[in-house]
Amino acid sequence: MTGFLIQGVSVLGAAPSDLVLRDGFVVSAPDGTEDVVDGSGLVALPGLVDLHTHLREPGREDAETVETGSRAAALGGYTAVFAMANTSPVADTAGVVEQVWRLGREAGLVDVQPIGAVTVGLAGKQLAELGAMATSAAGVRIFSDDGFCVADPRLMRRALEYVKAFDGIIAQHAEEPRLTEGAQMHEGEVSTRLGLTGWPAVAEEAIIARDVLLAEHVGSRLHVCHVSTAGSVEVLRQAKARGVRVTAEVTPHHLLLTDELAASYDPVFKVNPPLRTAADVAALRQALVDGVIDVVATDHAPHAVEDKECEWAYARPGMLGLETALSIVLSVLGERWDLIADRMSRTPARIAGLDGHGTDLAVGSPANLTLVDPSARRVVDPAELASRSRNTPYTGTTLPGRIVATFLRGEPTVLDGKAVK
Ligand SMILES: NC(=O)N[C@@H](CC(=O)O)C(=O)O
């Protein structure tokens, strides 16, 4: 194992100092054997943790694999990602979650933690083998049917009750399916103008309201995926004030982009939940700052060209996120490093119970970290992304900040802005 001496780096925005990594940990002093990294002008953050990533393997390796998604994550400053269960086959058994977990270990670029499906085949009819996934080598603690809502309230209640035994979490994709049949975009003034079927805010808010009541009733833990509306924020604010065990995430794209972009009819802007209004964006930003929304999660959703470069109605929803997330958050929050570290590393690691991630980078901490150059600007070119897919909504956009290096347990996964393997 090599050591690294990162000279003159600002740890979480503090005055520049040296940061020494050896044998997988932050240590107090160099011993002269370390490789030297010039940290001047750079900010060190604990490695980012993404609670919501689609890695597509098994089943859609043409869109992403555990390895390509892991590389995209490392290049985005991540050291751990949670892989969603909507693969093919669905990650609803110990066998599939162990496969994803093992592929992640083999790639060795980030810690890949599989999320298990709540229901068999994501079909919403019958609980999956939650216990078997929890006790598997993958040690699953978060379960989600993401892509689909666990719409049946009795099934949702039973899932919440079941995972309580091992302090697990149900991560809900909040979408009342009867209110979004045929939906193509946010229901509002723009959908009316474009003549596209709308996905009303209330379809999300009604499920969140129901689920916080269920979580409160059974005393279990609920996590709300990709919150997208101002009304959802209000439901969450009230639930948290009452002490309900609920946490919530927002995506970078919902913090920045609005439904006006659908007027281009470019399916790169089609995503689920849909892009909302400027008022929703403002409420989500405020909620993230207030802590009503706990974390930023990417909902990195790679799709093959034929699934995105087609007519809007036929395009799959979803956009890439891992390689641009920090830049988007930086442009939204500014250089509030402690807040960024909290919402993108510390709190997601705490929610997931993920040891060794989201630390303060003090002496003795596991060396999971990323180095950011906040003064760099880059123009997003999809051809340069490590993801196997190209569906970024930021093509040609100039974004602030660049990930210079990422370390996983003291070993670089990214150096000089390039993946090391
Ligand atoms: N977020 C998305 O727009 N897409 C997700 C699933 C989903 O939530 O629809 C995907 O897996 O592609």
The ligand as an SDF file (V2000), in Angstrom:
LIG
                    3D

 12 11  0  0  0  0  0  0  0  0999 V2000
  -35.8960    8.0830  -12.4570 N   0  0  0  0  0  0  0  0  0  0  0  0
  -36.1630    7.7400  -13.6920 C   0  0  0  0  0  0  0  0  0  0  0  0
  -36.6030    8.5770  -14.4740 O   0  0  0  0  0  0  0  0  0  0  0  0
  -35.9590    6.4950  -14.1260 N   0  0  0  0  0  0  0  0  0  0  0  0
  -35.6100    5.3730  -13.3070 C   0  0  0  0  0  0  0  0  0  0  0  0
  -36.7630    4.6900  -12.7140 C   0  0  0  0  0  0  0  0  0  0  0  0
  -37.8890    5.5670  -12.3430 C   0  0  0  0  0  0  0  0  0  0  0  0
  -37.9020    6.0900  -11.2310 O   0  0  0  0  0  0  0  0  0  0  0  0
  -38.7950    5.7190  -13.1740 O   0  0  0  0  0  0  0  0  0  0  0  0
  -34.8670    4.3710  -14.1550 C   0  0  0  0  0  0  0  0  0  0  0  0
  -34.5700    3.2730  -13.6700 O   0  0  0  0  0  0  0  0  0  0  0  0
  -34.5620    4.6860  -15.3120 O   0  0  0  0  0  0  0  0  0  0  0  0
  1  2  1  0
  2  3  2  0
  2  4  1  0
  4  5  1  0
  5  6  1  0
  5 10  1  0
  6  7  1  0
  7  8  2  0
  7  9  1  0
 10 11  2  0
 10 12  1  0
M  END
$$$$
